[in-house]
Amino acid sequence: MKPSESRALMQRELDEQPAILSRVAGVLSRAAASVQPAADRTLWISGCGDSFFAGQALARYFMLHNRDMRPITAADLLFEAPVRPGDTVVGISISGGTRRTVEALGAARRCGGRSIAITLNGDSALAQAADDVLLLPFNPISRAIPHGLDYHVTLLALASLVGGIDSDAVERLFVDDTPVILEQVRSDVSVVARDAQFFFLGGGPALGTANYGAAKLHEAGGLPAWSFEAESFAHGAHFMLRPGDHVVLCGAGGPADARTVALRPGLERLGVSVSQAFVPAHHDALMTALRSALWCQAFCLAIAERYDLNVTDPSQGSDAAVVQRDWFGWTSV
């Protein structure tokens, strides 16, 4: 696939998201009613990569709905988590075949936890390992490009475990904000150097968005991108900055955002350019998480355009994809 064709797929995904996500929000709101977790017990949200980041990014949403939700990686859930009988454990994998998530869900069930699989594939290993399944009602446009639509659907699926979602509000957000954000990020990246390093910073739930944003640049072209909790970044990681690098400040609409924004004058003094992925913040924690993720998706496309990247080939000729398949094949049993 030509680089321009790969980026056209990303643009198509952005264009089609409003209608798809509006429909998905309604379907998930109805489907999740039959698998609601107990409101008075711990809810563990687990997965690998984006599936874990989505749980992080929605921590404030669950807190505001008085839920004890704990985002956790599949590996930590498998090896370390103190799951108690009666807890609910959610395992997320779009394909349903992510080995560590399948193993983690099985371990949680053996501890007496109730398990819910969130997946696209009702016949998958993850679905078979779970007590209940919440199927994702959509068809990916492409899983070869940095995952945007998949991630937004995952956010909606998790939010549906709390209650109904306003599908009209979801559609309005993506219809209204997508062109505005694209214009903004294309302006932001016009000054970014070809050899820039990228840093995504956030506090509290916004760390999930920061993790997601950096991951999209890895997927787009193996670009050097890191994510940090904003306060931790100020305790040493900032020494990695070089003039010409770019920093993205991520927010979740909570009190930690003030600290993230307060870093900006110092960052600019160090000669780096800065973007903010969450202005204006939305009053609703779910909508803020969706909008921040949309910003990261648009930023990834804008960088791919500026660097002429083929976003379906992040390994760029290295053995990274082969090594990854070997790593994914490892089993803990």
Disulfide bonds with the S-S distance in Angstrom:
none
